[in-house]
């Protein structure tokens, strides 16, 4: 399916947000996620199903200043 990840078009076979995060290399990373503008907690990612044209935001914290 075609989705947007951080504003970029992306094709994926992932069915859940958790699967998508693993596919993108964020399996064990501390990240914040949102689907279509709504925050999704880490504990809810496995049950958050993706659909065609969803807009996903993934933000990883940065250190420094």
Buried (B, 14 or more C-beta within 10 A) or exposed (E): EEBBBEEEEBEBEBEBBBBBBBEBEBEEEEBEBBBEEEEBEEEBBEEBEBEEEBEBBBEEEEEEE
